[in-house]
Amino acid sequence: MVSISEIRAHNATIKKLGSGLVAVFVGGTSGIGLSTAREFTRNATAPHIYLIGRNESQASQIITELRGINDSAQVSFIKTDVSLLKSVDEACQEIGKKEEKVNLLFMTPGVLTMQGRTETSEGLDRKLSLHYYARMRFVQDLLPQLNVAGSSGSLARVISVLGPGNEKKLVETDLDLKTNYSLSNAAGHAITMNSLSLIHFAATNPSVSFLHSNPGGVQTNAARELNPILKGITSLLFLLLKPFPTSSIGIVPLSESGERHTYAATTSLFSPKNQNVATTGADGEKGSGAYRLGFDTAPIDSKQSSSVLVKDYLANGVGKKVWEHTTDIFNKATGSEGK
Ligand SMILES: NC(=O)c1ccc[n+]([C@@H]2O[C@H](COP(=O)([O-])OP(=O)(O)OC[C@H]3O[C@@H](n4cnc5c(N)ncnc54)[C@H](OP(=O)(O)O)[C@@H]3O)[C@@H](O)[C@H]2O)c1
């Protein structure tokens, strides 16, 4: 576990990464995304912050707050429903018009819901799109700007916050779960496909690093779509678990989650070519540029069953199959594979 004192000491040095870092927070209007945007803004010099979400009134309060924390920060809000891949393309075009490089793409869009398959107008399940397809489309669309940052030796990092360590077997014949939908399959597919596709991106973009992070249990607004009874049970659970330290059960206070993810976003430990930290690659080798992190901000043990599953899937061509499926979905939804 990376200690919170180590994390705070590192975050205080972020200014050394230079002025004008560009950071895009997809899902930056609430929860872990907002908490991370706050810590990043506090510690960076003259950063350009993009918040992407739907809640405009919340966003305008956040913009005021972030400018109060750091008056050198430029903060913009892009209002859009990112469950639609065409909207993802439009948001990225807007960023691309203003920024030559992107240093950090931080993604937390999501919903906690007990609803079954709910299709968007592009024919994707909304939850699966927010947790997987839209995120990978953001990566695909912003790769040119991420590579500009990385190839000049600057910070160039992608973080998707979901659930590594909980990868599950895929229904390989129905990756978008048209007919095999269940809440458990939807969670498992989103998590496993995040891990596999981030590894795919790392293999083809050697100057950018790609992190899949499990935040642990963090009390946020994520339960807002649950019915009042489930919402009450969730709040009660967090209340009962509050006295336990982060290290014992994986419940992480919201502000600490922001600090931990700001560290993950900026530490040189998770740089693309670090040979000294366990990464997830074709054979689990070091230096692949892809990392799966636990709630403690440390790489997940390569002997854990989920890590073995990911390695097996890479060795048996399932990672390739998932990427081909994803490209196919991109084509159908938007008419293009992306850049
Ligand atoms: N909290 C936890 O304990 C926990 C544990 C494991 C995994 N996770 C995962 O971590 C991620 C972040 O969770 P969180 O707890 O920070 O959630 P949260 O507080 O509910 O934040 C979710 C963010 O996603 C955005 N969003 C949702 N639907 C959107 C849409 N259609 N278009 C654009 N933006 C949308 C929301 O913005 P708007 O409302 O402005 O649209 C909000 O900024 C989620 O994927 C969650 O599954 C969380």
Ligand as a Chemical Component Dictionary entry (heavy atoms), coordinates in Angstrom:
data_LIG
# 
_chem_comp.id                   LIG 
_chem_comp.type                 NON-POLYMER 
_chem_comp.pdbx_formal_charge   0 
_chem_comp.three_letter_code    LIG 
# 
loop_
_chem_comp_atom.comp_id 
_chem_comp_atom.atom_id 
_chem_comp_atom.alt_atom_id 
_chem_comp_atom.type_symbol 
_chem_comp_atom.charge 
_chem_comp_atom.model_Cartn_x 
_chem_comp_atom.model_Cartn_y 
_chem_comp_atom.model_Cartn_z 
_chem_comp_atom.pdbx_ordinal 
LIG N1  N1  N 0  -17.687 5.025  -5.499  1  
LIG C1  C1  C 0  -17.303 3.772  -5.385  2  
LIG O1  O1  O 0  -17.270 3.178  -4.284  3  
LIG C2  C2  C 0  -16.877 3.012  -6.608  4  
LIG C3  C3  C 0  -16.375 1.701  -6.432  5  
LIG C4  C4  C 0  -15.968 0.981  -7.552  6  
LIG C5  C5  C 0  -16.053 1.563  -8.818  7  
LIG N2  N2  N 1  -16.549 2.839  -8.946  8  
LIG C6  C6  C 0  -16.636 3.400  -10.296 9  
LIG O2  O2  O 0  -15.953 4.627  -10.340 10 
LIG C7  C7  C 0  -16.600 5.499  -11.270 11 
LIG C8  C8  C 0  -16.856 6.840  -10.579 12 
LIG O3  O3  O 0  -17.716 6.630  -9.499  13 
LIG P1  P1  P 0  -18.182 7.785  -8.520  14 
LIG O4  O4  O 0  -18.493 7.090  -7.254  15 
LIG O5  O5  O -1 -17.224 8.910  -8.554  16 
LIG O6  O6  O 0  -19.567 8.204  -9.215  17 
LIG P2  P2  P 0  -20.387 9.567  -9.232  18 
LIG O7  O7  O 0  -20.137 10.409 -8.038  19 
LIG O8  O8  O 0  -21.783 9.148  -9.508  20 
LIG O9  O9  O 0  -19.790 10.308 -10.530 21 
LIG C9  C9  C 0  -20.083 9.846  -11.804 22 
LIG C10 C10 C 0  -19.753 10.910 -12.827 23 
LIG O10 O10 O 0  -20.173 10.398 -14.099 24 
LIG C11 C11 C 0  -20.851 11.418 -14.791 25 
LIG N3  N3  N 0  -21.842 10.833 -15.679 26 
LIG C12 C12 C 0  -22.754 9.870  -15.394 27 
LIG N4  N4  N 0  -23.515 9.625  -16.478 28 
LIG C13 C13 C 0  -23.088 10.464 -17.451 29 
LIG C14 C14 C 0  -23.479 10.693 -18.793 30 
LIG N5  N5  N 0  -24.472 9.992  -19.369 31 
LIG N6  N6  N 0  -22.817 11.624 -19.512 32 
LIG C15 C15 C 0  -21.818 12.360 -18.955 33 
LIG N7  N7  N 0  -21.382 12.165 -17.697 34 
LIG C16 C16 C 0  -22.025 11.234 -16.953 35 
LIG C17 C17 C 0  -21.535 12.265 -13.709 36 
LIG O11 O11 O 0  -21.721 13.584 -14.185 37 
LIG P3  P3  P 0  -23.143 14.287 -14.479 38 
LIG O12 O12 O 0  -24.053 13.915 -13.377 39 
LIG O13 O13 O 0  -22.774 15.736 -14.567 40 
LIG O14 O14 O 0  -23.570 13.755 -15.798 41 
LIG C18 C18 C 0  -20.468 12.231 -12.608 42 
LIG O15 O15 O 0  -19.561 13.298 -12.815 43 
LIG C19 C19 C 0  -17.877 4.797  -11.714 44 
LIG O16 O16 O 0  -17.654 4.198  -12.950 45 
LIG C20 C20 C 0  -18.086 3.728  -10.663 46 
LIG O17 O17 O 0  -18.724 2.592  -11.212 47 
LIG C21 C21 C 0  -16.947 3.573  -7.874  48 
# 
loop_
_chem_comp_bond.comp_id 
_chem_comp_bond.atom_id_1 
_chem_comp_bond.atom_id_2 
_chem_comp_bond.value_order 
_chem_comp_bond.pdbx_ordinal 
LIG N1  C1  SING 1  
LIG C1  O1  DOUB 2  
LIG C1  C2  SING 3  
LIG C2  C3  SING 4  
LIG C2  C21 DOUB 5  
LIG C3  C4  DOUB 6  
LIG C4  C5  SING 7  
LIG C5  N2  DOUB 8  
LIG N2  C6  SING 9  
LIG N2  C21 SING 10 
LIG C6  O2  SING 11 
LIG C6  C20 SING 12 
LIG O2  C7  SING 13 
LIG C7  C8  SING 14 
LIG C7  C19 SING 15 
LIG C8  O3  SING 16 
LIG O3  P1  SING 17 
LIG P1  O4  DOUB 18 
LIG P1  O5  SING 19 
LIG P1  O6  SING 20 
LIG O6  P2  SING 21 
LIG P2  O7  DOUB 22 
LIG P2  O8  SING 23 
LIG P2  O9  SING 24 
LIG O9  C9  SING 25 
LIG C9  C10 SING 26 
LIG C10 O10 SING 27 
LIG C10 C18 SING 28 
LIG O10 C11 SING 29 
LIG C11 N3  SING 30 
LIG C11 C17 SING 31 
LIG N3  C12 SING 32 
LIG N3  C16 SING 33 
LIG C12 N4  DOUB 34 
LIG N4  C13 SING 35 
LIG C13 C14 SING 36 
LIG C13 C16 DOUB 37 
LIG C14 N5  SING 38 
LIG C14 N6  DOUB 39 
LIG N6  C15 SING 40 
LIG C15 N7  DOUB 41 
LIG N7  C16 SING 42 
LIG C17 O11 SING 43 
LIG C17 C18 SING 44 
LIG O11 P3  SING 45 
LIG P3  O12 DOUB 46 
LIG P3  O13 SING 47 
LIG P3  O14 SING 48 
LIG C18 O15 SING 49 
LIG C19 O16 SING 50 
LIG C19 C20 SING 51 
LIG C20 O17 SING 52 
# 
